Amino acid sequence: MKLAITNGKLYTITQGVIEQGTVLCEDGKIIAVGTDVVVPADAQIIDAQGKVVTPGLIDAHSHIGLFGEPSLPATADGNEKTGPMQSGLFGIDALNPADPAFPQVLAAGVTTVYTGPGSSNIIGGTGMAIKTLGRTVDEMLIPGSEGMKMALGENPKRNYGAINKMPGTRMGNAAVLREALISAQNYLDKMARAEAEGKAKSVDRDLKMEQLAKVLRREMKARIHCHRADDIMTAIRIAEEFNLDYVLEHATEGHKIPDILAEKQVRCVVGPLDMEPAKHELWDVRLDNPAILAKAGCKVAIQMDSSSATKYLPWMAGVAMREGLGEEEALRAITINPAEILGLDDRLGSIEVGKEADLAIFDGHPLCNFTTCQQVIMGGRLVFSI
């Protein structure tokens, strides 16, 4: 199947802006981009005259499909609060493709999200990147994008401290995380010895340790939830101690230590920027946090965290732009930067030949709150149109 989007203003993200451009798609891929693209006679044509075309938007931190909307005990499956170390959980087993948030998010031009367990536990389980359209999670899943949810700060300590279980303090948070990683190291050592002796099959499988072993081997990123600057530093300290490939989630007080984060080349998935001070660690939420971090040299993606609120992702990038984030960087923060953080930049995040044909068409600047997403293309197919 061939599809051509013609006459649009193309925000390619990586190759600049093309006026009156054409994007030609075939078999789910972008096969041509430019002003002199020859459109085959058998191609479906979408005339984007007077409109803006972007790659499908990406939210690199969400809980869509796991907490459910409305969030009720029957639909809230994002936090297994029966123990602080839940590395054996898989978000894929709880994701509901029929969550009513998905159509809203898709209609906003968001074609990919990273979703997974919440932050009630020190280690919450495995999350994953998915497309925002599909009948089953298997259709939506993007293999190889999995990450292990970890969390510091108030959420895990108040969840377990309230019932007199560890962790009940920030010291306890760090200790539980270290103990889990050390246990995984011991598991790896035991497996290596057994393999050397030809007795690998004699070692009992341990799902929690198997998954953490992937993190220690840097086969899976550690996605570490942290708001306060001291929690951010604890996350970095432990990640460096165990040589983890890690990403900071929220980084709410990153604006207090941007030089440190830049020096260490820390990737930050920042937001939501409009969080209210519902708990102590959110008292210093700042709308200019993405701008401060980006200007310091950090790779920044902007996130919306919850489910249907993900539809406001481009607006939030617009707020960050108003607060000092450059236009190009604001667009990158919801396209190619999250794609790079998720390890998907070879297939998503920009309008380039060879990438997947996930595209959004807007009737104005995509970061303006007056703008409406008019059409969405996924895999080279028109899947939404006003």
N, C-alpha and C positions, 0 to 999 in steps of 0.2 A: 504493500500500500504506500502510495506517495502522497505527501501533503506539503503544500507551499504556503508560507505566510509572506505576503508581499506588501510593499509600500510602507513598512513600519519603521519606526525609529528604534534601532536595535541597540540595547544596552548589553553588549557582549560580555562585559565585566573584565575580561582579560585582554581584549583586542580593541578597546575603545568603543565609541559610539558611532554607529553607521546610520546616516540619514537615508530614508527611502530605500531601505534594504530588504532583502529577501532571505528567508531561511527555508531550505528545502530538506524535507525529511523522507526517509524511506526505510521500511522494515524496523521502525523504532529508533533509528539513529539520524543524526544530523549529517547530511552528505554534502551540503554546500551553504555558504554564507557570503553575502556581499551585495553589491549593487548591479552586478551584471550576470546574475544567475539565470540560466535558461530553465524555464519551468516546463516540464513535460506536459503534453496534451492530456494525459490521463491522470494528472495530479489533482487532488482536491485543493481548492484555493480558498484561503482566508485573506481577505483584503484588510490590512491593518492601517489603512490610510488615516493619518492624524492620531495614531495610537502608538504606545510604547510597548516593545516586546522585551521581556527579560527571561533569563533561565528560570525554571521553576524554583521557588524560594525554599530555603532549608532552615528548619529550626533544630539546632543541635542538642537541645535539652527539653524534653517534654515527658509528660506522663499520660498522654492521650491513649485511650483504649484500655488502660489498666485501672484507673480510678473511677471511670465511668461518669456519665452525665445523665440525669442528676446523680451526684455522689451520695450513694446510699450504701448501707452494709451489704446489700445484695450485689452491688456492682463495684464496690471498692476493693480491688484486689492488688493494690500496689505496695502494701506494706505487710509483711509477715512478722507480726510483733511478738513472736513466741521465743525469741532469742536474738541477741545482737549480732551473731555471725551466721549469715544466711547465703554464703557463696554458692551453695548448691541450687539456688533458685534460678529459674529461667523466665524472664519476662514474656517470652513467646508463649508460655503456657497459660498466661492470664489475659493476653490481649484479645479484645473483642472487636472484630472488624465492623460490627454493626453499631458501634458507639455513635450516637447522633452528632458527636463533635466532628467526625471525619468529613461529612459533606460541607460543613461550614468552613473548615480549614482548607479543603480543596478549592472551594469557591473563592477564597482569598488569594489564590495563586501559590499556596504552599503545597509542594508536591512530595517533599521528603521530610520526615521528622525522625529524630532519635528519641525513643521512648523506653521506659523501663521502670524498675522498682523505685520507690520513694526513699526518703532519708531518715526513717525511724530507726534504722539499724546502722551499726558501724559498717557492716558489709551487707548490702541489700540484695545482691544477686545480679544476674546478667541482663543488660539492656541491649537494644539493637536498633539500627536504622531501618525504617520501613517506608514504603510508598503510601500515600494517603488514600489510595483507592485499591479495593480488592475484596473478594468474597471471603477469602480465608487468609489467615496470617501467613501461610506458606506462599501465597501469591504476592503478599505485600513485603515480605522479608527481603532485606539486602544482605546476603551472606558475607561474612568477613568484616562486618561493621560492629561486632559485639564489643561491649565494654563492661567492666565490673564496677557496679555502684558502691561507693564508699562514702561515709559521711562523718563529719566532725561537728563540733559546736553543740547547740542546744537540743536539737531534735533527739538524737540517741540518748543523751544523758538524762533528759527529762522523761523519756519513755521508760527507761529502766530504773533510774534513780527513784522514781515515784513509787516503785514496788520493791525498793530495797535490793535491787540487783545491780551488778556491775554491767555497764559503767554508770556512775552517778555524778562524775566530775569530768572536766576536760582531761585530767590526768588519766582517768579511767578510759576515756575514749581512745587516747593514744596507746595505752597499754593493751587494750583488747585488739586493736588493729595490729600492733607489733606481734602479739602472741599468735594471732592467726597466720601472719606471714611467716613467722618462725616455724610454726607447725607445718606449713606448706613446704618450707625449705627442707625440713626433716623428712617429709614424705618423698620429696624428690631425691634426697640422698638415699633413702631406703630403697626406692625403685631402681636407682642406679646400681646399688650394690647387688640387688637381686638379679638385675639383668646381666651384670658382670659374672655372676655365679650360675647363670642359666636357670634361674628360679623366678623369673618375673611373674609367671602365672600363679605362683604361690602367695603373692602379696594381695591381700584383700583390697578391692577397689574402695575408694573414699571419694564420693562425688564432690564434697566441699573442697577437699584438697586438690583434686584434679583440676577444678576450675581456677583455684588460686595459683596452682602451678603454672597455668597459662599466663597469668599476670606476671609471675616472677620471671618467666622465660620471655617476657615482652611480646607474647603472641596476642595479648589482649590488653587494651589500655585500662588504667585505673581512672575512673571518673569520680573525682573527689569533691563532694559537697562541702563548701566552707564559705562563711560570710565574713566573720571578723578577721582583722588583719593577723591576730595571733593564731587563729585557726588556719589561716592561709600558710603561715610560716611552719606550723606543725605538719601540715600536709606536705609541704616541700621537703621538710626535714626527713620525714619517714619515706617519702618517695625516693629521695636521694640515697638514704640508708640502704634501701632494698633494690636500687637501680630500676625503678619502675618507669614505664612509659605512661605518663599521666597527663590529665587535663583538669584544670580547676573549674568547678561548677559554681556559678553565681559570682564568686570573687567580689562580694559587695563592697568590702573596704579595700579593694585593690588600689583605689585612688590614694590611699595613705602610703603605699610602698611600691609605686610604679617603677622606680628605678631598679629595685631588687627583682621584680618580676621580669623586667626587660632584660636585665643582665643574665638571668637564668633561662631566658627564652621560653617563658611559661605561656602556654596556650590557655586562654580564659574564655569560657562561655558565660557571658555576663547577662544578668537580669533575673527576673523582670525588673525594669527600671521604675515601675510604678508601685512597687511593694510598699504597703503601709507599715508603720512601726509596730507590728503586732507582737513582736518579741524583741528582747534587748538587742540581739545581734543585728537587727534591721534598723536601728536608730540612725545610722549614718548612710542610708541609701542616698545616692546622688545620681541625678540624671546625666551628669557629665562624666560619669565613671568610664564609659567606653572611650570617650574622647581622650581622657587623661591617659588611659592605658595604651591606646593606639599611638598617641603622640610620643609616648615613652619608647615605643618599639615592640609592644606585645602584639601577638596575633589574637584578634578579638572576634568572637561571634556573639550575636545578640539572641537571647532566648526568651520565651514566654512562659516556660515551666509547666503550666497547667494544660487543660484539654482544649476546649473551644476558644479560649483566649489566644491560642496560637494564630487565629485569624487576624489578630492585631499586630502580627510580627512586622509588616512593612511600616505601619504607623509608628511603632516603637523605634524602629531604625530612623524614622523621620524626626522623632523627638531627640534622639541622640545627635542627629545632624544639626538640629536647632541649637543644641548645647555644645557645639564645637567639633563634632566628628565630621570630617570632610565628606562631601557627597560620594566620591568614589569609594572611600573606606566604609561608609554607611551601607552602600550597596554590596560591597564585598562581605560585610558582616552577616548578611543573610543569604549569601550565595556561595562564593568560592571558599571563603574562610571556614564556614562550617563543613563544607565538603572536604577540605584539607584535614580538618580536625578529625573527621570521621574516616579518613583514609579513602575517600570516594572522589577525589578531585580529578581522577583520570576518566571519570564517566559522568560527573554531575557538576553543577555550580557555575557554568559559563556556556555561552553560545559558541561552540567550536565544532568543527568537522570531526566526526568520530564519536562525539558524546551522545548520550541518550537524549532523545527528543522530548524532554520535559520543558515546557515553555509556558509563560503567562503573558497575557495581553491586557494592558491597562489603558484607560481612556485619558490618562494624564501621567504626571510624574508618579512613579510607583510608591514613593515615600510620603506623598501628600495625603492628608486625611480627607480631602475632597475627591480623591481618585477612587474609581471602582475597577475591580478586576472584571474584565468583560468575558474572557475566554481562557480556558486552560487546556493544554495539550499534554498528554502523558504517553510516552512510548510511541509518539508520532500519531496519536489518535486524539481527536477532539472529545474531551470528556466532560466539559462544562462550558456553557454559553448562556449569556443573559438573553 
